[in-house]
Amino acid sequence: MRVHPFDLLMELESAHIRIDCAALHLARDVYPDLAPARYLAQLDGLARDVAALRPGLSATLRYEAMRQVLVGDYRLRGNAEDYHDPDNSYLNRVLERRLGIPVSLSIVWLEVARRLKWPVSGLGLPGHFIIRFDDDERFVLVDPFREGRALSVDDCRQILDFYFDGRIAFVPEYLHPVSVRSILRRVLGNLRNIYVANRDWDRLANVLRRLAAVEPGNPSHLSELAGVLYSMGDVRAAYQRLARGVNQQEDGAESYRLAEKLAHLEAVIASLN
């Protein structure tokens, strides 16, 4: 069986994974004829437009230059009207429609910054993804979803209060950069929730396959995938996925639960023969 390009990328060390390439390969599950070079060239062009403004080394001036191009000229914005449209999460569609959700819009900002070799990183606030620009003296927090507006630390606290009504307290660690895998996991987590709500089992199965590639040490993705495949009537594929999860899991309660499910599937398969 041919290995999916996204899964191959996930075999690399995180430092060698480009978010733009991973996000475009991810989109091939829905858009199999997608040509990544087209969208990579689009990001290259955006980076050239930002560089032409010559903002210097200041985090503030770099932020303002990128906002001028991405929001002012390119009109990149959050899709508040149809937030749960899955196209908001696929980078090719984000670039085509210039619409997205916080994490997908942040990928565009991050990839433009990477091309310019600027220190810009993603921050995984619970409920809302943002980015930060750094220089030797300061940092600037930015919300790509809300027209790239700058945020204060107090604004971040208010975001948490808005989404969680005080149940999650702000901690300084939320302003620490997150990894490439964490960003991809966030994209996939959003898609997972959408496809569960839409009862789109085929696309949910693909999302769970990609989650298993991002987090190969987390057997819960394979366990959930096995359940989806079983519900779709593919018992043998469900068994194979669950067996892989059992092999990856160390001894413990989760390993025992997975083994029980595996034994059940073995019995089902035996009854089919």
VOGU-3710 file (C-alpha; in Angstrom, 3 decimals, decimal comma):
1> mrvhpfdllm> 0,000/0,000/0,000  1,325/3,439/-0,967  2,158/5,621/2,034  0,379/8,964/2,104  2,783/11,924/1,539  1,639/13,530/4,790  2,473/10,374/6,727  5,925/10,285/5,138  6,583/13,849/6,288  5,600/12,895/9,824
11> elesahirid> 8,435/10,367/9,879  10,886/13,289/9,899  12,133/15,067/12,998  9,848/17,998/13,811  12,593/20,520/13,019  12,609/19,301/9,404  8,843/19,441/8,830  7,591/22,459/6,887  4,086/23,398/7,939  3,084/24,607/4,479
21> caalhlardv> 4,079/21,329/2,796  2,440/19,239/5,509  -0,777/21,274/5,365  -0,983/20,996/1,581  -0,354/17,246/1,631  -3,043/16,957/4,300  -5,485/18,675/1,953  -4,907/15,945/-0,645  -7,279/13,706/1,304  -10,088/15,978/0,058
31> ypdlaparyl> -8,416/17,528/-2,992  -6,381/14,672/-4,524  -5,436/16,670/-7,651  -4,013/19,551/-5,633  -0,697/20,892/-6,997  1,349/22,076/-3,985  3,741/24,138/-6,151  0,951/26,584/-6,995  0,280/27,430/-3,357  3,926/27,437/-2,332
41> aqldglardv> 4,551/29,996/-5,071  1,657/32,054/-3,712  3,289/32,112/-0,275  6,620/33,013/-1,895  4,931/35,989/-3,573  3,394/37,193/-0,323  6,802/37,026/1,343  8,329/39,077/-1,474  5,628/41,720/-1,079  6,309/41,971/2,662
51> aalrpglsat> 10,083/42,110/2,137  9,635/44,956/-0,379  8,393/47,160/2,485  11,821/46,848/4,183  10,534/47,023/7,768  13,902/46,372/9,454  14,537/44,366/12,629  11,787/45,652/14,939  9,067/43,134/15,815  6,512/45,961/15,719
61> lryeamrqvl> 7,501/47,192/12,256  7,699/43,661/10,867  4,245/42,916/12,212  2,858/46,095/10,672  4,422/45,284/7,299  3,017/41,760/7,273  -0,403/42,982/8,330  -0,380/45,576/5,555  0,239/42,868/2,953  -1,777/39,932/4,319
71> vgdyrlrgna> -4,778/41,828/5,666  -4,665/45,155/3,871  -3,644/44,056/0,373  -4,427/40,329/0,277  -7,607/40,619/2,399  -6,901/37,514/4,452  -9,539/37,276/7,173  -11,399/35,006/9,561  -14,530/33,223/8,387  -16,771/34,111/11,304
81> edyhdpdnsy> -19,920/33,603/9,196  -19,223/29,915/8,502  -16,609/28,982/11,073  -17,190/25,222/10,845  -16,803/24,942/7,075  -14,031/22,322/6,687  -12,503/24,358/3,846  -11,391/26,839/6,522  -8,828/24,244/7,607  -7,331/23,270/4,246
91> lnrvlerrlg> -4,446/25,548/3,276  -5,164/25,463/-0,469  -8,712/26,683/0,137  -7,580/29,265/2,688  -5,269/30,760/0,062  -7,901/30,569/-2,675  -10,775/32,064/-0,680  -8,620/34,182/1,671  -10,735/32,866/4,521  -9,857/30,638/7,433
101> ipvslsivwl> -9,923/29,913/11,138  -7,285/31,034/13,664  -4,855/28,147/13,195  -5,045/27,981/9,387  -4,646/31,754/9,025  -1,733/31,577/11,449  -0,051/29,015/9,178  -0,069/31,593/6,360  1,510/34,240/8,621  4,050/31,744/9,960
111> evarrlkwpv> 5,055/30,524/6,516  5,494/34,049/5,160  7,675/34,811/8,195  9,689/31,626/7,728  10,505/32,633/4,183  11,784/35,957/5,498  13,717/34,227/8,319  11,834/36,283/10,905  11,332/34,939/14,459  7,571/34,430/14,441
121> sglglpghfi> 5,960/31,529/16,301  2,559/29,980/16,926  0,889/30,076/20,336  -1,742/27,516/21,265  -4,126/29,408/23,522  -6,986/27,118/24,542  -9,828/27,843/22,150  -7,943/30,342/19,983  -4,648/30,121/18,100  -2,481/33,265/17,813
131> irfddderfv> 1,099/34,148/16,841  3,938/36,259/18,200  6,655/38,369/16,590  9,919/38,660/18,519  12,959/40,908/18,539  15,733/41,371/21,105  13,662/43,743/23,250  9,986/42,894/22,899  7,320/40,650/21,434  4,089/41,453/19,647
141> lvdpfregra> 1,060/39,164/20,007  -1,173/38,963/16,932  -4,633/37,556/16,196  -4,713/36,578/12,487  -8,412/35,704/12,749  -9,474/39,199/13,745  -7,838/41,154/10,930  -4,369/40,644/12,385  -4,934/42,970/15,324  -2,278/43,238/18,007
151> lsvddcrqil> -3,106/41,780/21,419  -2,026/42,576/24,938  -1,520/39,883/27,565  -4,767/41,066/29,141  -6,507/40,537/25,803  -5,346/36,911/25,938  -6,882/36,551/29,386  -10,140/37,941/28,037  -10,074/35,482/25,151  -9,885/32,600/27,622
161> dfyfdgriaf> -12,700/34,103/29,695  -14,821/34,482/26,556  -14,383/30,860/25,500  -14,315/29,185/28,904  -16,162/31,572/31,240  -13,357/31,569/33,805  -12,958/27,771/33,920  -9,431/27,991/32,447  -7,039/30,489/34,011  -4,405/32,236/31,938
171> vpeylhpvsv> -0,833/31,074/32,595  2,356/32,542/31,054  3,128/29,194/29,407  0,337/29,890/26,923  2,624/32,487/25,357  5,374/29,935/24,693  5,848/28,758/21,085  4,294/25,431/20,157  5,753/22,778/17,869  4,912/22,023/14,252
181> rsilrrvlgn> 3,236/18,804/15,333  1,119/20,714/17,840  -0,063/23,059/15,088  -0,933/20,167/12,772  -2,657/18,352/15,620  -4,786/21,457/16,166  -5,778/21,603/12,489  -6,676/17,930/12,504  -8,527/18,199/15,806  -10,776/20,875/14,312
191> lrniyvanrd> -11,450/18,706/11,265  -12,137/15,702/13,447  -14,826/17,601/15,368  -16,412/18,872/12,140  -16,579/15,445/10,521  -17,932/13,826/13,686  -20,689/16,462/13,804  -21,394/15,972/10,088  -21,260/12,175/10,394  -18,849/12,145/7,465
201> wdrlanvlrr> -17,188/8,833/8,293  -14,941/8,552/5,233  -13,311/11,914/5,848  -13,211/11,311/9,583  -11,299/8,085/8,951  -8,691/9,964/6,913  -8,316/12,633/9,601  -7,748/9,937/12,211  -5,110/8,333/9,984  -3,278/11,661/9,822
211> laavepgnps> -3,601/12,187/13,570  -2,037/8,763/14,098  0,872/9,861/11,892  1,324/13,132/13,825  1,191/11,334/17,182  2,410/7,788/16,545  2,726/7,152/20,270  -0,925/7,926/20,963  -3,002/4,762/20,438  -6,315/6,555/20,984
221> hlselagvly> -6,319/7,733/17,361  -5,954/4,178/16,075  -8,580/2,990/18,524  -11,045/5,618/17,313  -10,146/4,866/13,692  -10,805/1,183/14,281  -14,246/2,065/15,654  -15,043/4,195/12,605  -13,872/1,505/10,181  -15,896/-1,111/12,057
231> smgdvraayq> -19,024/1,042/11,859  -18,408/1,379/8,109  -18,333/-2,412/7,803  -14,592/-2,835/7,206  -13,921/-5,233/10,074  -10,527/-6,459/8,861  -9,172/-2,917/8,409  -10,475/-2,098/11,888  -8,617/-5,111/13,273  -5,366/-4,085/11,572
241> rlargvnqqe> -5,526/-0,551/12,960  -6,391/-1,706/16,441  -3,599/-4,297/16,402  -1,148/-1,521/15,551  -2,430/0,471/18,512  -1,961/-2,479/20,846  1,616/-2,953/19,639  2,410/0,723/20,275  0,923/0,809/23,769  2,884/-0,094/26,885
251> dgaesyrlae> 1,329/-2,325/29,515  -1,402/-0,635/31,504  -5,133/0,036/31,636  -5,282/1,460/28,105  -3,367/-1,512/26,731  -5,836/-3,861/28,439  -8,848/-2,017/26,955  -7,356/-2,111/23,471  -6,588/-5,821/23,808  -10,204/-6,482/24,797
261> klahleavia> -11,447/-4,662/21,700  -8,967/-6,586/19,569  -10,211/-9,905/20,933  -13,761/-8,893/20,077  -12,777/-8,093/16,492  -10,943/-11,411/16,218  -14,155/-13,156/17,176  -16,134/-11,144/14,615  -13,646/-11,982/11,847  -13,695/-15,669/12,823
271> sln> -17,475/-15,669/12,469  -17,145/-14,295/8,945  -14,896/-17,125/7,762
//
